[in-house]
Amino acid sequence: MGNAIHDNDSQVLYLKQRLSMFLEVLESVDAESTDLDDIDRMIQMLDDLELKVQQFKKDDNES
């Protein structure tokens, strides 16, 4: 997808940007018209974000 992110500042910035994108999606959701696929996509976004956090933590522990 892109280059690996190794320094802490870049990792934090990346996570903040991804969280911000998720919050924008969440705010744009219309509760009355949201279907299961939409919810599944939001859950996948959170899962992806959690995976990235774990990868960054692992990278920090190996340094």
All heavy atoms as TSV, in Angstrom:
chain	resi	resn	atom	element	x	y	z
A	1	MET	N	N	0.827	-1.191	0.000
A	1	MET	CA	C	0.000	0.000	0.000
A	1	MET	C	C	0.863	1.243	0.000
A	1	MET	O	O	0.633	2.161	-0.742
A	1	MET	CB	C	-0.944	-0.014	1.203
A	1	MET	CG	C	-1.888	1.155	1.150
A	1	MET	SD	S	-2.947	1.457	2.575
A	1	MET	CE	C	-3.576	-0.109	3.028
A	2	GLY	N	N	1.868	1.287	0.866
A	2	GLY	CA	C	2.738	2.452	0.947
A	2	GLY	C	C	4.005	2.086	1.655
A	2	GLY	O	O	4.278	0.926	1.936
A	3	ASN	N	N	4.792	3.085	1.929
A	3	ASN	CA	C	6.045	2.851	2.640
A	3	ASN	C	C	5.783	2.571	4.109
A	3	ASN	O	O	4.822	3.054	4.692
A	3	ASN	CB	C	6.959	4.077	2.520
A	3	ASN	CG	C	7.393	4.305	1.093
A	3	ASN	OD1	O	7.455	3.375	0.307
A	3	ASN	ND2	N	7.688	5.550	0.765
A	4	ALA	N	N	6.661	1.782	4.690
A	4	ALA	CA	C	6.542	1.476	6.106
A	4	ALA	C	C	6.777	2.736	6.932
A	4	ALA	O	O	7.570	3.596	6.562
A	4	ALA	CB	C	7.538	0.395	6.499
A	5	ILE	N	N	6.073	2.826	8.048
A	5	ILE	CA	C	6.209	3.963	8.954
A	5	ILE	C	C	6.926	3.461	10.195
A	5	ILE	O	O	6.431	2.563	10.871
A	5	ILE	CB	C	4.831	4.538	9.332
A	5	ILE	CG1	C	4.068	4.972	8.088
A	5	ILE	CG2	C	4.984	5.699	10.295
A	5	ILE	CD1	C	2.639	5.377	8.356
A	6	HIS	N	N	8.095	4.036	10.484
A	6	HIS	CA	C	8.884	3.521	11.593
A	6	HIS	C	C	9.068	4.506	12.750
A	6	HIS	O	O	9.166	4.077	13.889
A	6	HIS	CB	C	10.263	3.051	11.107
A	6	HIS	CG	C	10.172	1.876	10.186
A	6	HIS	ND1	N	9.813	0.618	10.609
A	6	HIS	CD2	C	10.379	1.776	8.863
A	6	HIS	CE1	C	9.804	-0.210	9.585
A	6	HIS	NE2	N	10.143	0.463	8.512
A	7	ASP	N	N	9.101	5.808	12.474
A	7	ASP	CA	C	9.342	6.727	13.590
A	7	ASP	C	C	8.035	7.030	14.314
A	7	ASP	O	O	6.963	7.038	13.736
A	7	ASP	CB	C	10.038	8.004	13.117
A	7	ASP	CG	C	9.169	8.838	12.210
A	7	ASP	OD1	O	9.146	8.576	10.991
A	7	ASP	OD2	O	8.513	9.757	12.731
A	8	ASN	N	N	8.149	7.246	15.610
A	8	ASN	CA	C	6.978	7.422	16.478
A	8	ASN	C	C	6.085	8.579	16.055
A	8	ASN	O	O	4.861	8.466	16.097
A	8	ASN	CB	C	7.413	7.615	17.928
A	8	ASN	CG	C	7.902	6.334	18.562
A	8	ASN	OD1	O	7.603	5.247	18.084
A	8	ASN	ND2	N	8.657	6.452	19.629
A	9	ASP	N	N	6.681	9.703	15.660
A	9	ASP	CA	C	5.869	10.862	15.265
A	9	ASP	C	C	5.007	10.529	14.052
A	9	ASP	O	O	3.824	10.883	14.009
A	9	ASP	CB	C	6.757	12.070	14.969
A	9	ASP	CG	C	7.404	12.642	16.220
A	9	ASP	OD1	O	6.898	12.381	17.332
A	9	ASP	OD2	O	8.423	13.352	16.084
A	10	SER	N	N	5.582	9.846	13.084
A	10	SER	CA	C	4.829	9.468	11.884
A	10	SER	C	C	3.741	8.458	12.217
A	10	SER	O	O	2.640	8.501	11.657
A	10	SER	CB	C	5.764	8.889	10.822
A	10	SER	OG	O	6.664	9.866	10.363
A	11	GLN	N	N	4.028	7.556	13.138
A	11	GLN	CA	C	3.040	6.568	13.545
A	11	GLN	C	C	1.848	7.239	14.220
A	11	GLN	O	O	0.694	6.923	13.911
A	11	GLN	CB	C	3.674	5.545	14.492
A	11	GLN	CG	C	4.656	4.633	13.807
A	11	GLN	CD	C	5.402	3.735	14.773
A	11	GLN	OE1	O	5.330	3.911	15.998
A	11	GLN	NE2	N	6.112	2.762	14.239
A	12	VAL	N	N	2.124	8.148	15.110
A	12	VAL	CA	C	1.047	8.856	15.813
A	12	VAL	C	C	0.229	9.679	14.823
A	12	VAL	O	O	-1.011	9.677	14.866
A	12	VAL	CB	C	1.611	9.743	16.943
A	12	VAL	CG1	C	0.538	10.655	17.512
A	12	VAL	CG2	C	2.207	8.872	18.042
A	13	LEU	N	N	0.888	10.359	13.908
A	13	LEU	CA	C	0.189	11.152	12.904
A	13	LEU	C	C	-0.702	10.257	12.046
A	13	LEU	O	O	-1.862	10.582	11.785
A	13	LEU	CB	C	1.185	11.913	12.025
A	13	LEU	CG	C	0.579	12.777	10.935
A	13	LEU	CD1	C	-0.339	13.843	11.522
A	13	LEU	CD2	C	1.680	13.414	10.099
A	14	TYR	N	N	-0.169	9.123	11.618
A	14	TYR	CA	C	-0.942	8.174	10.814
A	14	TYR	C	C	-2.197	7.727	11.579
A	14	TYR	O	O	-3.295	7.736	11.022
A	14	TYR	CB	C	-0.071	6.959	10.464
A	14	TYR	CG	C	-0.819	5.878	9.746
A	14	TYR	CD1	C	-0.984	5.917	8.366
A	14	TYR	CD2	C	-1.388	4.812	10.441
A	14	TYR	CE1	C	-1.676	4.922	7.702
A	14	TYR	CE2	C	-2.085	3.821	9.789
A	14	TYR	CZ	C	-2.223	3.874	8.416
A	14	TYR	OH	O	-2.925	2.894	7.768
A	15	LEU	N	N	-2.029	7.344	12.830
A	15	LEU	CA	C	-3.167	6.879	13.631
A	15	LEU	C	C	-4.200	7.987	13.833
A	15	LEU	O	O	-5.406	7.739	13.767
A	15	LEU	CB	C	-2.691	6.338	14.974
A	15	LEU	CG	C	-1.857	5.051	14.895
A	15	LEU	CD1	C	-1.272	4.717	16.262
A	15	LEU	CD2	C	-2.674	3.897	14.355
A	16	LYS	N	N	-3.739	9.209	14.071
A	16	LYS	CA	C	-4.661	10.336	14.236
A	16	LYS	C	C	-5.462	10.571	12.958
A	16	LYS	O	O	-6.669	10.832	13.003
A	16	LYS	CB	C	-3.896	11.611	14.603
A	16	LYS	CG	C	-3.451	11.660	16.038
A	16	LYS	CD	C	-2.740	12.977	16.317
A	16	LYS	CE	C	-2.318	13.114	17.752
A	16	LYS	NZ	N	-1.654	14.411	18.007
A	17	GLN	N	N	-4.791	10.483	11.812
A	17	GLN	CA	C	-5.478	10.697	10.536
A	17	GLN	C	C	-6.510	9.604	10.285
A	17	GLN	O	O	-7.633	9.884	9.852
A	17	GLN	CB	C	-4.469	10.738	9.388
A	17	GLN	CG	C	-3.617	11.975	9.394
A	17	GLN	CD	C	-2.478	11.927	8.405
A	17	GLN	OE1	O	-2.053	10.859	7.959
A	17	GLN	NE2	N	-1.956	13.092	8.056
A	18	ARG	N	N	-6.147	8.359	10.562
A	18	ARG	CA	C	-7.079	7.250	10.360
A	18	ARG	C	C	-8.267	7.358	11.310
A	18	ARG	O	O	-9.406	7.103	10.925
A	18	ARG	CB	C	-6.366	5.907	10.562
A	18	ARG	CG	C	-5.323	5.578	9.510
A	18	ARG	CD	C	-5.918	5.386	8.126
A	18	ARG	NE	N	-6.847	4.299	8.075
A	18	ARG	CZ	C	-6.569	3.065	7.677
A	18	ARG	NH1	N	-5.357	2.765	7.284
A	18	ARG	NH2	N	-7.500	2.141	7.663
A	19	LEU	N	N	-8.017	7.747	12.546
A	19	LEU	CA	C	-9.099	7.922	13.512
A	19	LEU	C	C	-10.013	9.071	13.087
A	19	LEU	O	O	-11.235	8.967	13.177
A	19	LEU	CB	C	-8.540	8.164	14.910
A	19	LEU	CG	C	-9.552	8.243	16.041
A	19	LEU	CD1	C	-10.420	6.985	16.102
A	19	LEU	CD2	C	-8.850	8.469	17.369
A	20	SER	N	N	-9.422	10.119	12.594
A	20	SER	CA	C	-10.203	11.250	12.110
A	20	SER	C	C	-11.099	10.830	10.942
A	20	SER	O	O	-12.276	11.217	10.879
A	20	SER	CB	C	-9.269	12.385	11.694
A	20	SER	OG	O	-10.003	13.467	11.194
A	21	MET	N	N	-10.560	10.034	10.026
A	21	MET	CA	C	-11.359	9.541	8.900
A	21	MET	C	C	-12.523	8.695	9.404
A	21	MET	O	O	-13.651	8.826	8.920
A	21	MET	CB	C	-10.503	8.714	7.940
A	21	MET	CG	C	-9.569	9.549	7.102
A	21	MET	SD	S	-8.681	8.682	5.783
A	21	MET	CE	C	-8.371	7.081	6.415
A	22	PHE	N	N	-12.244	7.838	10.391
A	22	PHE	CA	C	-13.312	7.005	10.946
A	22	PHE	C	C	-14.395	7.875	11.577
A	22	PHE	O	O	-15.593	7.617	11.390
A	22	PHE	CB	C	-12.755	6.015	11.971
A	22	PHE	CG	C	-13.833	5.222	12.640
A	22	PHE	CD1	C	-14.461	4.194	11.973
A	22	PHE	CD2	C	-14.244	5.528	13.930
A	22	PHE	CE1	C	-15.485	3.468	12.578
A	22	PHE	CE2	C	-15.255	4.817	14.539
A	22	PHE	CZ	C	-15.875	3.783	13.856
A	23	LEU	N	N	-13.995	8.885	12.326
A	23	LEU	CA	C	-14.978	9.768	12.969
A	23	LEU	C	C	-15.822	10.506	11.941
A	23	LEU	O	O	-17.024	10.709	12.141
A	23	LEU	CB	C	-14.277	10.744	13.902
A	23	LEU	CG	C	-13.652	10.109	15.150
A	23	LEU	CD1	C	-12.841	11.144	15.928
A	23	LEU	CD2	C	-14.701	9.470	16.029
A	24	GLU	N	N	-15.213	10.905	10.830
A	24	GLU	CA	C	-15.979	11.553	9.759
A	24	GLU	C	C	-17.018	10.595	9.189
A	24	GLU	O	O	-18.165	10.994	8.938
A	24	GLU	CB	C	-15.043	12.028	8.656
A	24	GLU	CG	C	-14.219	13.239	9.024
A	24	GLU	CD	C	-13.249	13.645	7.928
A	24	GLU	OE1	O	-13.472	13.291	6.752
A	24	GLU	OE2	O	-12.252	14.316	8.253
A	25	VAL	N	N	-16.621	9.349	8.971
A	25	VAL	CA	C	-17.570	8.350	8.471
A	25	VAL	C	C	-18.695	8.161	9.480
A	25	VAL	O	O	-19.875	8.148	9.122
A	25	VAL	CB	C	-16.854	7.006	8.188
A	25	VAL	CG1	C	-17.855	5.892	7.934
A	25	VAL	CG2	C	-15.887	7.149	7.021
A	26	LEU	N	N	-18.345	8.035	10.736
A	26	LEU	CA	C	-19.328	7.822	11.792
A	26	LEU	C	C	-20.319	8.983	11.870
A	26	LEU	O	O	-21.527	8.776	12.011
A	26	LEU	CB	C	-18.612	7.629	13.127
A	26	LEU	CG	C	-19.416	7.108	14.293
A	26	LEU	CD1	C	-20.040	5.762	13.975
A	26	LEU	CD2	C	-18.543	7.013	15.525
A	27	GLU	N	N	-19.811	10.198	11.758
A	27	GLU	CA	C	-20.680	11.377	11.828
A	27	GLU	C	C	-21.602	11.487	10.622
A	27	GLU	O	O	-22.683	12.059	10.711
A	27	GLU	CB	C	-19.842	12.643	11.957
A	27	GLU	CG	C	-19.179	12.786	13.312
A	27	GLU	CD	C	-18.250	13.975	13.397
A	27	GLU	OE1	O	-18.030	14.658	12.371
A	27	GLU	OE2	O	-17.718	14.221	14.491
A	28	SER	N	N	-21.188	10.931	9.498
A	28	SER	CA	C	-21.988	11.043	8.282
A	28	SER	C	C	-23.051	9.960	8.165
A	28	SER	O	O	-23.890	10.006	7.259
A	28	SER	CB	C	-21.086	11.005	7.049
A	28	SER	OG	O	-20.539	9.707	6.878
A	29	VAL	N	N	-23.049	9.020	9.086
A	29	VAL	CA	C	-23.990	7.906	9.031
A	29	VAL	C	C	-25.385	8.374	9.410
A	29	VAL	O	O	-25.573	9.057	10.420
A	29	VAL	CB	C	-23.529	6.772	9.976
A	29	VAL	CG1	C	-24.613	5.726	10.148
A	29	VAL	CG2	C	-22.255	6.145	9.461
A	30	ASP	N	N	-26.334	7.994	8.582
A	30	ASP	CA	C	-27.742	8.249	8.879
A	30	ASP	C	C	-28.308	6.986	9.518
A	30	ASP	O	O	-28.398	5.936	8.869
A	30	ASP	CB	C	-28.501	8.580	7.597
A	30	ASP	CG	C	-29.973	8.837	7.827
A	30	ASP	OD1	O	-30.407	8.879	9.003
A	30	ASP	OD2	O	-30.705	8.992	6.835
A	31	ALA	N	N	-28.658	7.092	10.776
A	31	ALA	CA	C	-29.094	5.916	11.539
A	31	ALA	C	C	-30.284	5.211	10.890
A	31	ALA	O	O	-30.418	3.991	10.986
A	31	ALA	CB	C	-29.432	6.317	12.965
A	32	GLU	N	N	-31.128	5.961	10.226
A	32	GLU	CA	C	-32.331	5.360	9.643
A	32	GLU	C	C	-32.057	4.637	8.333
A	32	GLU	O	O	-32.819	3.746	7.958
A	32	GLU	CB	C	-33.398	6.423	9.455
A	32	GLU	CG	C	-33.913	6.958	10.785
A	32	GLU	CD	C	-35.043	7.946	10.615
A	32	GLU	OE1	O	-35.703	7.929	9.559
A	32	GLU	OE2	O	-35.262	8.729	11.548
A	33	SER	N	N	-30.989	5.005	7.643
A	33	SER	CA	C	-30.727	4.373	6.345
A	33	SER	C	C	-29.482	3.484	6.344
A	33	SER	O	O	-29.140	2.909	5.332
A	33	SER	CB	C	-30.590	5.447	5.265
A	33	SER	OG	O	-29.438	6.244	5.506
A	34	THR	N	N	-28.816	3.363	7.484
A	34	THR	CA	C	-27.616	2.542	7.568
A	34	THR	C	C	-28.005	1.077	7.551
A	34	THR	O	O	-28.895	0.651	8.269
A	34	THR	CB	C	-26.833	2.851	8.858
A	34	THR	OG1	O	-26.469	4.229	8.842
A	34	THR	CG2	C	-25.587	2.013	8.966
A	35	ASP	N	N	-27.306	0.314	6.696
A	35	ASP	CA	C	-27.588	-1.120	6.656
A	35	ASP	C	C	-26.420	-1.904	7.240
A	35	ASP	O	O	-25.412	-1.335	7.660
A	35	ASP	CB	C	-27.909	-1.572	5.232
A	35	ASP	CG	C	-26.765	-1.367	4.259
A	35	ASP	OD1	O	-25.624	-1.132	4.683
A	35	ASP	OD2	O	-27.022	-1.462	3.039
A	36	LEU	N	N	-26.553	-3.186	7.277
A	36	LEU	CA	C	-25.562	-4.058	7.890
A	36	LEU	C	C	-24.206	-3.956	7.202
A	36	LEU	O	O	-23.163	-4.014	7.860
A	36	LEU	CB	C	-26.068	-5.505	7.872
A	36	LEU	CG	C	-25.462	-6.471	8.857
A	36	LEU	CD1	C	-25.473	-5.921	10.271
A	36	LEU	CD2	C	-26.188	-7.798	8.800
A	37	ASP	N	N	-24.199	-3.786	5.885
A	37	ASP	CA	C	-22.936	-3.642	5.158
A	37	ASP	C	C	-22.174	-2.397	5.606
A	37	ASP	O	O	-20.953	-2.420	5.733
A	37	ASP	CB	C	-23.171	-3.587	3.646
A	37	ASP	CG	C	-23.580	-4.935	3.071
A	37	ASP	OD1	O	-23.270	-5.975	3.691
A	37	ASP	OD2	O	-24.215	-4.942	1.996
A	38	ASP	N	N	-22.894	-1.313	5.845
A	38	ASP	CA	C	-22.254	-0.083	6.332
A	38	ASP	C	C	-21.615	-0.313	7.700
A	38	ASP	O	O	-20.491	0.119	7.958
A	38	ASP	CB	C	-23.275	1.062	6.429
A	38	ASP	CG	C	-23.826	1.474	5.080
A	38	ASP	OD1	O	-23.097	1.383	4.077
A	38	ASP	OD2	O	-25.005	1.890	5.036
A	39	ILE	N	N	-22.344	-0.972	8.564
A	39	ILE	CA	C	-21.822	-1.253	9.904
A	39	ILE	C	C	-20.615	-2.177	9.823
A	39	ILE	O	O	-19.613	-1.967	10.510
A	39	ILE	CB	C	-22.935	-1.846	10.800
A	39	ILE	CG1	C	-24.008	-0.778	11.031
A	39	ILE	CG2	C	-22.363	-2.334	12.125
A	39	ILE	CD1	C	-25.263	-1.287	11.690
A	40	ASP	N	N	-20.686	-3.180	8.946
A	40	ASP	CA	C	-19.549	-4.082	8.757
A	40	ASP	C	C	-18.307	-3.332	8.277
A	40	ASP	O	O	-17.192	-3.616	8.720
A	40	ASP	CB	C	-19.887	-5.193	7.760
A	40	ASP	CG	C	-20.795	-6.256	8.347
A	40	ASP	OD1	O	-20.901	-6.345	9.594
A	40	ASP	OD2	O	-21.398	-7.011	7.551
A	41	ARG	N	N	-18.496	-2.372	7.382
A	41	ARG	CA	C	-17.361	-1.573	6.898
A	41	ARG	C	C	-16.752	-0.734	8.022
A	41	ARG	O	O	-15.537	-0.609	8.124
A	41	ARG	CB	C	-17.791	-0.680	5.725
A	41	ARG	CG	C	-17.850	-1.429	4.409
A	41	ARG	CD	C	-18.037	-0.484	3.237
A	41	ARG	NE	N	-19.366	0.111	3.198
A	41	ARG	CZ	C	-20.423	-0.466	2.640
A	41	ARG	NH1	N	-20.329	-1.643	2.092
A	41	ARG	NH2	N	-21.589	0.146	2.639
A	42	MET	N	N	-17.595	-0.181	8.879
A	42	MET	CA	C	-17.077	0.605	10.004
A	42	MET	C	C	-16.333	-0.290	11.003
A	42	MET	O	O	-15.284	0.101	11.519
A	42	MET	CB	C	-18.211	1.364	10.694
A	42	MET	CG	C	-18.719	2.528	9.861
A	42	MET	SD	S	-19.944	3.517	10.720
A	42	MET	CE	C	-21.395	2.492	10.537
A	43	ILE	N	N	-16.850	-1.470	11.240
A	43	ILE	CA	C	-16.157	-2.414	12.117
A	43	ILE	C	C	-14.817	-2.800	11.510
A	43	ILE	O	O	-13.808	-2.884	12.217
A	43	ILE	CB	C	-17.036	-3.654	12.394
A	43	ILE	CG1	C	-18.235	-3.265	13.252
A	43	ILE	CG2	C	-16.213	-4.763	13.048
A	43	ILE	CD1	C	-19.282	-4.344	13.387
A	44	GLN	N	N	-14.781	-2.997	10.194
A	44	GLN	CA	C	-13.520	-3.331	9.532
A	44	GLN	C	C	-12.523	-2.184	9.656
A	44	GLN	O	O	-11.322	-2.416	9.850
A	44	GLN	CB	C	-13.761	-3.677	8.059
A	44	GLN	CG	C	-12.513	-4.145	7.345
A	44	GLN	CD	C	-11.929	-5.399	7.962
A	44	GLN	OE1	O	-12.641	-6.379	8.157
A	44	GLN	NE2	N	-10.647	-5.383	8.280
A	45	MET	N	N	-13.001	-0.950	9.558
A	45	MET	CA	C	-12.114	0.202	9.741
A	45	MET	C	C	-11.488	0.176	11.133
A	45	MET	O	O	-10.287	0.424	11.291
A	45	MET	CB	C	-12.874	1.518	9.534
A	45	MET	CG	C	-13.258	1.803	8.111
A	45	MET	SD	S	-14.225	3.328	7.957
A	45	MET	CE	C	-12.940	4.558	8.158
A	46	LEU	N	N	-12.292	-0.106	12.145
A	46	LEU	CA	C	-11.779	-0.183	13.515
A	46	LEU	C	C	-10.801	-1.340	13.678
A	46	LEU	O	O	-9.762	-1.196	14.330
A	46	LEU	CB	C	-12.927	-0.335	14.508
A	46	LEU	CG	C	-13.754	0.912	14.774
A	46	LEU	CD1	C	-14.925	0.581	15.685
A	46	LEU	CD2	C	-12.900	2.007	15.373
A	47	ASP	N	N	-11.122	-2.470	13.078
A	47	ASP	CA	C	-10.213	-3.622	13.137
A	47	ASP	C	C	-8.874	-3.302	12.485
A	47	ASP	O	O	-7.816	-3.657	13.004
A	47	ASP	CB	C	-10.838	-4.848	12.473
A	47	ASP	CG	C	-11.988	-5.448	13.265
A	47	ASP	OD1	O	-12.128	-5.118	14.462
A	47	ASP	OD2	O	-12.752	-6.245	12.677
A	48	ASP	N	N	-8.923	-2.622	11.339
A	48	ASP	CA	C	-7.694	-2.233	10.646
A	48	ASP	C	C	-6.868	-1.269	11.496
A	48	ASP	O	O	-5.645	-1.384	11.569
A	48	ASP	CB	C	-8.003	-1.582	9.296
A	48	ASP	CG	C	-8.607	-2.551	8.294
A	48	ASP	OD1	O	-8.527	-3.783	8.509
A	48	ASP	OD2	O	-9.176	-2.068	7.293
A	49	LEU	N	N	-7.553	-0.336	12.134
A	49	LEU	CA	C	-6.870	0.622	13.002
A	49	LEU	C	C	-6.239	-0.085	14.197
A	49	LEU	O	O	-5.089	0.191	14.557
A	49	LEU	CB	C	-7.853	1.702	13.461
A	49	LEU	CG	C	-7.298	2.895	14.196
A	49	LEU	CD1	C	-6.232	3.614	13.386
A	49	LEU	CD2	C	-8.408	3.869	14.538
A	50	GLU	N	N	-6.951	-1.012	14.785
A	50	GLU	CA	C	-6.415	-1.770	15.917
A	50	GLU	C	C	-5.199	-2.591	15.486
A	50	GLU	O	O	-4.194	-2.651	16.206
A	50	GLU	CB	C	-7.479	-2.694	16.499
A	50	GLU	CG	C	-6.992	-3.491	17.682
A	50	GLU	CD	C	-8.043	-4.423	18.255
A	50	GLU	OE1	O	-9.076	-4.653	17.604
A	50	GLU	OE2	O	-7.816	-4.917	19.371
A	51	LEU	N	N	-5.252	-3.194	14.313
A	51	LEU	CA	C	-4.122	-3.963	13.802
A	51	LEU	C	C	-2.900	-3.069	13.627
A	51	LEU	O	O	-1.779	-3.442	13.986
A	51	LEU	CB	C	-4.494	-4.628	12.477
A	51	LEU	CG	C	-3.390	-5.389	11.765
A	51	LEU	CD1	C	-2.931	-6.580	12.606
A	51	LEU	CD2	C	-3.871	-5.850	10.404
A	52	LYS	N	N	-3.109	-1.877	13.114
A	52	LYS	CA	C	-1.998	-0.949	12.913
A	52	LYS	C	C	-1.399	-0.531	14.252
A	52	LYS	O	O	-0.170	-0.443	14.382
A	52	LYS	CB	C	-2.476	0.272	12.119
A	52	LYS	CG	C	-1.371	1.145	11.599
A	52	LYS	CD	C	-0.317	0.393	10.827
A	52	LYS	CE	C	-0.714	0.077	9.421
A	52	LYS	NZ	N	0.426	-0.491	8.648
A	53	VAL	N	N	-2.233	-0.291	15.242
A	53	VAL	CA	C	-1.732	0.052	16.580
A	53	VAL	C	C	-0.865	-1.084	17.107
A	53	VAL	O	O	0.235	-0.857	17.631
A	53	VAL	CB	C	-2.898	0.348	17.556
A	53	VAL	CG1	C	-2.400	0.414	19.002
A	53	VAL	CG2	C	-3.599	1.641	17.179
A	54	GLN	N	N	-1.329	-2.315	16.960
A	54	GLN	CA	C	-0.559	-3.471	17.424
A	54	GLN	C	C	0.768	-3.587	16.676
A	54	GLN	O	O	1.800	-3.903	17.279
A	54	GLN	CB	C	-1.376	-4.759	17.275
A	54	GLN	CG	C	-2.602	-4.812	18.149
A	54	GLN	CD	C	-2.302	-4.626	19.627
A	54	GLN	OE1	O	-1.322	-5.134	20.144
A	54	GLN	NE2	N	-3.150	-3.870	20.302
A	55	GLN	N	N	0.759	-3.328	15.380
A	55	GLN	CA	C	2.001	-3.371	14.598
A	55	GLN	C	C	2.982	-2.312	15.079
A	55	GLN	O	O	4.176	-2.586	15.217
A	55	GLN	CB	C	1.706	-3.159	13.105
A	55	GLN	CG	C	1.031	-4.323	12.448
A	55	GLN	CD	C	0.609	-4.017	11.028
A	55	GLN	OE1	O	0.556	-2.857	10.592
A	55	GLN	NE2	N	0.273	-5.056	10.283
A	56	PHE	N	N	2.483	-1.121	15.337
A	56	PHE	CA	C	3.348	-0.046	15.803
A	56	PHE	C	C	3.911	-0.378	17.183
A	56	PHE	O	O	5.079	-0.123	17.464
A	56	PHE	CB	C	2.606	1.289	15.849
A	56	PHE	CG	C	2.321	1.884	14.484
A	56	PHE	CD1	C	1.348	2.870	14.345
A	56	PHE	CD2	C	3.009	1.493	13.347
A	56	PHE	CE1	C	1.083	3.439	13.112
A	56	PHE	CE2	C	2.736	2.050	12.107
A	56	PHE	CZ	C	1.775	3.023	11.992
A	57	LYS	N	N	3.081	-0.947	18.049
A	57	LYS	CA	C	3.562	-1.331	19.386
A	57	LYS	C	C	4.641	-2.394	19.265
A	57	LYS	O	O	5.651	-2.334	19.968
A	57	LYS	CB	C	2.391	-1.844	20.237
A	57	LYS	CG	C	1.477	-0.742	20.714
A	57	LYS	CD	C	0.216	-1.287	21.335
A	57	LYS	CE	C	0.421	-1.758	22.728
A	57	LYS	NZ	N	-0.878	-2.142	23.378
A	58	LYS	N	N	4.458	-3.339	18.385
A	58	LYS	CA	C	5.431	-4.401	18.173
A	58	LYS	C	C	6.746	-3.809	17.644
A	58	LYS	O	O	7.824	-4.174	18.110
A	58	LYS	CB	C	4.894	-5.439	17.200
A	58	LYS	CG	C	5.840	-6.575	16.931
A	58	LYS	CD	C	5.266	-7.551	15.929
A	58	LYS	CE	C	6.299	-8.616	15.613
A	58	LYS	NZ	N	5.969	-9.361	14.423
A	59	ASP	N	N	6.635	-2.893	16.686
A	59	ASP	CA	C	7.824	-2.236	16.126
A	59	ASP	C	C	8.584	-1.490	17.214
A	59	ASP	O	O	9.826	-1.522	17.272
A	59	ASP	CB	C	7.452	-1.260	15.004
A	59	ASP	CG	C	7.010	-1.965	13.739
A	59	ASP	OD1	O	7.213	-3.202	13.625
A	59	ASP	OD2	O	6.453	-1.292	12.851
A	60	ASP	N	N	7.858	-0.811	18.101
A	60	ASP	CA	C	8.500	-0.050	19.190
A	60	ASP	C	C	9.224	-0.991	20.151
A	60	ASP	O	O	10.294	-0.673	20.658
A	60	ASP	CB	C	7.469	0.781	19.959
A	60	ASP	CG	C	7.080	2.051	19.225
A	60	ASP	OD1	O	7.771	2.425	18.254
A	60	ASP	OD2	O	6.071	2.668	19.614
A	61	ASN	N	N	8.615	-2.131	20.433
A	61	ASN	CA	C	9.226	-3.088	21.367
A	61	ASN	C	C	10.467	-3.744	20.784
A	61	ASN	O	O	11.355	-4.157	21.522
A	61	ASN	CB	C	8.218	-4.153	21.790
A	61	ASN	CG	C	7.143	-3.604	22.685
A	61	ASN	OD1	O	7.316	-2.598	23.354
A	61	ASN	ND2	N	5.980	-4.249	22.689
A	62	GLU	N	N	10.540	-3.831	19.464
A	62	GLU	CA	C	11.698	-4.445	18.814
A	62	GLU	C	C	12.842	-3.473	18.654
A	62	GLU	O	O	13.975	-3.871	18.420
A	62	GLU	CB	C	11.296	-5.011	17.455
A	62	GLU	CG	C	10.385	-6.212	17.562
A	62	GLU	CD	C	9.904	-6.714	16.214
A	62	GLU	OE1	O	10.233	-6.096	15.186
A	62	GLU	OE2	O	9.205	-7.743	16.190
A	63	SER	N	N	12.580	-2.192	18.792
A	63	SER	CA	C	13.623	-1.166	18.603
A	63	SER	C	C	14.534	-1.080	19.792
A	63	SER	O	O	14.261	-1.349	20.885
A	63	SER	CB	C	12.991	0.196	18.370
A	63	SER	OG	O	12.248	0.176	17.188
